[in-house]
Structures are given as structure tokens and as C-alpha cells.
Amino acid sequence: MHRITLYQLLFILLLVPALCSPCFAHKVRIFAWRDGDHIITESKFSGGRPTQNATVSVVETKTGQTLLSGTTDRDGMFSFPVPQTGSKELQIIVSAGDGHKNNWTYTLEDSSAESNNTPPPVTSETIRPSLQPVSEEIQEKELQAITASEIARIVNTALDKKLAPIERTLAENSDKDPSLQDILGGIGYILGLAGIAAYMQSRKKQQGGGS
Amino acid sequence: MHISEGVLSPPVLLAGAAITAVGTAIGLKKLDYDRIMTVSLLTATFFVASLIHVPIGPGNVHLLLGGLMGIVLGWSCFPAILVALLLQSLFFNFGGILVLGVNTTIMALPALICFYIFRPWVEKNGHKRKIAAFGAGFCSILLSACIAALALWSTDQGFARAAQLILAAHIPLMIIEGIITMFTVSFLAKVQPEFLIMGK
């Protein structure tokens, strides 16, 4: 009797973590965010362990051309300067070497839009006061214009810095780990399939008995 | 042990799918009415077991329980593992639909081999059963790792590196699976012997 209770305990111990900690999984994942003029990628197994020495390659989505590649460090990180290409979408692919692979689509859109939008308002402001012949005033306006674009640049870099951790968290959370619903749903499907199999078999038996 | 989508070449995928199709067909044919609940119970166990993560060694591995599936189910481990892997790829994003055949082969073929090697001893009493159960748990992971490395032969890093990576990552798991299979089988033999005897 003592032995049986021991085994029962072990069996329950085996099943409990399965239901309580659905965060452990086995696949590799990668996510990327921008920090200033660099794109930082982080790869990990979804159990939370960093993927070390994995190959990361950056591919242009439109042309399918590999722009650069490298390996992750001890913390699963790999960073590269923002590539100067025409296309806005990049595929960042991680391959762990043991058959695990995943990718992350990175869109460059926001940064190019920023740099295009800042100059026009400055020029329109500088044109307006040109009717007045006072040279000092023009200089003052020019100074103002310069400081405005300068300020925009400074604010942008500061925002980049402040937002980088938030972007990282957002990127990290975009790929969900299996939840309790997923597990129970899967078990439900298995029971349903068992029911279908039992139904088919029982029909076969009935037909076999009838004929 | 779940190989991701887009890693393998089409011939490997087709070979895996063919083996899985044959195994599943035989497994379904051998599956009789009384064993349906046993098969689905173990399918559910296999489905959940891969969420238990073993944080030992260089890699990141989870339980498979292939040895237990093989010993108890025999040929029926093919449909069981196929269904569990399909649901895992749908719900957990493990593996993928296209690599389903290869992944099923990686996990079910060793289970079947373990059935033929260790099943006769499991039916005996005492220490022989325990040793056989440990062996089944141990060997199923070892063989799974070998087949996974074989499947990765055609990829860019080649067989040697893949085999090295996978085997190194799975050595702790072999021992853990062996122990878990041993305890589970001797527990089942004591409490629910008819659960084990059915696997013919």
C-alpha cells in the first residue's frame, strides 16, 4: 500500500505542472525593435531561455535578397544598423541549428515618414516673412527654423530611447505562449475524436452483427 | 524535437509523410473498440507532456513520453502521436502542418521500435519490467534524436552539427524519460494492469 501511494503521488506531481505552468514550450521565437539607428533582435525559446549561437539573417521581403547575417550572443541578442534600402519590409529569420526556425517581419515605414515630413513646414514658415525687407528679422526666423528642426531631431532621439523598452515589450508579447484554454481545447478535441472513433467502431459492429 | 516549418526540403517532407501515412493506416486498422479510450488518454497525455519543460543541459527540451506511448499502444502510437502533434501545431504553434509527417515519424517510429524491443519484458513481473520501461523511455528519445538529425541532413548545417546539437540537448531528457516511464509503467501495472495488457 505504501508503494502505491508513492507512485500515485509521483503521477499527480507529473500532471500538476502540466496544468499549472502552460508557459513552457519548445519552439524558437525572435522579435525585433528599433533603438536609435540600430535594430535590435532578441531570440529565445519560448520557455524563456535565450537562443545562443543561433544564425540570424535579415532578408528584404520584396526581393528575397539577404542583406546581412550574424549569430546571437549569450543573451540571444543580435543587433545591426538600420539598412539603407528602398523596401520598407524586412524579414528577420532566426535558425537555431537543431531544426527550429522562426521569423519576424520588421517594417521600416515610421522612420522614413518622419524624416520626410519635418522639412516642409519649416520652408513654408520661412517664405512668409520674405515680404519685409528687414534682414535681421529673416535671420531671426531662420534661426527659429533651424532650432525647430533641431528640436524635432532631439525629441525624436529622446523618444526613440524612451520608447525602445516599450517597443520591446510589445514585440515580446505579440507571440503568445499556450494558455490554459489552448490545452483544454486540445484535450477536448482528443476526447471528441475518441468519441467519433468509438461511434464508427460501434456502427461497424452493429452492421457486422446484422448482416 | 518539433522541427519548424521551412527548414526541411520537399523530399524529406514527403518521406516523412509517407511513413506517417503507412503507420497511421496500420495503427488505425489494429485499433479495436476496447482500446479507443486508452489511445485517447495517452494522446491527451502526450499532447500536454510537451509543455513540461526540462531546464537541464545545453538545449531546451520538453517531455515526449514516446517510450510510454510505444509500450502501451504498439502500432496505435502512430495515429495517437499524429493527432497530438496536429493539435500542438494548431494550438501551440509547435512544428507545423507541412512538417507534421516528419515530426510524427521522428516521435512515433522510435516508439514502435521500443514496443518490439521492450514489450515482452514489460509483460513480465518485477525488476525486468522496470528495466524494460526505463530502456523504452531512454531509447525512444535516443532514436528520436537520431531520426531528427537524419531529417536535418539535407539542411545547410549538415548531419554532424545537427546530430551533435540534438543529442547533446537530449541526454538529460533520456534519463528523465527513462525514470518517468519506469515509474508510470510500474504504477499502471499495480493499479490498472488491464491498461498495459491491452497493447497487442
Interface residues (C-beta under 8 A of the other chain):
Chain A: R3 I4 Y7 Q8 L10 F11 L14 L15 P17 A18 L19 S21 P22 F24 A25 H26 K27 V28 F45 G47 R49 S95 G97 D98 G99 H100 K101 N102 D175 P178 D182 I183 G185 G186 I187 Y189 I190 L191 L193 A194 A197 A198 Q201 S202 K205
Chain B: M1 H2 I3 S4 E5 G6 V7 L8 L31 D32 Y33 I36 M37 V39 S40 T43 A44 F47 V48 A49 S50 L51 I52 H53 P55 G59 N60 V61 H62 V83 A84 L87 Q88 L90 F91 F92 N93 F94 G95 A148 A151 L152 T155 Q157 R161 A162 L165 I166 A169 I180 F183 T184 S186 F187 K190 V191
